[in-house]
Amino acid sequence: MQAFNKIIIIGDSFCASRDKIGDWPVKLTDLLHCELWGYGHSGTAWWASKKALLNEPAHNKSTTIRIIVHTETARLPNEFGHPINTGLLFSDLTNDTLYKNHPKTVETAIEFYKSDLFSLDFYVWAQQAWIKELDEDTEYYATIHIPAFDAVDLTCVKNGIFVIPSKDHRSLRALDALELEKDFTHMRDTRRNHFSNFNNVKLANALASIILKLQPGDTGERNFDNLHEWEFHHKKF
């Protein structure tokens, strides 16, 4: 009998789409015959993930797997779930929803990013502190860390595993970039979880393969075993 029955998936837009069978969080829990819990918060800082996790209903941790998709380090925490990130520096604000609804907030954020008050080292330290906090909770059946962006450092993880797509592609964003070259370079990104429907399923398959091999207390790095099956632009694995 399977030793776990729930999976909590928390993170950013790489796990936000989860209402269709082809979305990787739904497909993953379908493959593993588990309940799906948690939320993905597009564009927001890791602070939104932390708060979402704290607001989760009580679970039997010993039968629950926790998956954290770690977002860009420099995103600014706030209490309103505003997606304040470095992308604002390069966006066409006339088409930015946050700017339309909260122009002063966006203008202040841009000024802050450009000022001497913004210290990337502080935000790296803060995110690392949260990762270490997660690492201290060893009651879950397993905790799986996935970097959405290359700059996320998961080497401090000691009591769970961290999943890196491959030695040469260190984050979900790196795979997203390979896919962007294929079909989406000049159009608005409407892909679910930043992947095609095909690659959403392949991501679910990769994680299911890793999870099914887990033993209690496993630690260290894991890699996808199916990247040769993904659809990328002129890329062979």
LINFEN-V707883 format. One record per backbone hydrogen bond with DSSP energy under -1.0 kcal/mol. NH is the residue of the N-H (numbers start at 1). CO is the residue of the C=O. Records with the same first field share a line. If there is no record, write none. Layout:
BEGIN
NH = CO, CO
END
This chain:
BEGIN
5 = 63
6 = 63
7 = 35
8 = 65
9 = 37
10 = 67
11 = 39
15 = 12
23 = 20
27 = 23
28 = 24
29 = 25
30 = 26
31 = 27
32 = 28
34 = 29
35 = 5
37 = 7
41 = 11
44 = 41
48 = 45
50 = 46
51 = 47
52 = 48
53 = 49
54 = 50
55 = 51
56 = 53
61 = 59
63 = 60
64 = 61
65 = 6
66 = 142
67 = 8
68 = 144
69 = 10
70 = 146
75 = 72
76 = 84
84 = 82
88 = 85
89 = 86
90 = 87
93 = 91
95 = 92
96 = 93
100 = 96
101 = 97
102 = 98
106 = 102
107 = 103
108 = 104
109 = 105
110 = 106
111 = 107
112 = 108
113 = 109
114 = 110
118 = 115
123 = 119
124 = 120
125 = 121
126 = 122
127 = 123
128 = 124
129 = 125
130 = 126
131 = 127
132 = 128
133 = 129
134 = 130
135 = 131
136 = 132
137 = 134
138 = 136
141 = 61, 64
144 = 66
145 = 161
146 = 68
148 = 70
152 = 149
157 = 154
161 = 143
162 = 220
163 = 145
164 = 222
166 = 169
172 = 147
173 = 148
175 = 171
176 = 172
177 = 173
178 = 174
179 = 175
180 = 176
181 = 177
182 = 179
183 = 179
187 = 184
194 = 191
195 = 192
200 = 196
201 = 197
202 = 198
203 = 199
204 = 200
205 = 201
206 = 202
207 = 203
208 = 204
209 = 205
210 = 206
211 = 207
212 = 208
214 = 211
218 = 215
220 = 160
222 = 162
224 = 165
229 = 226
233 = 178
END
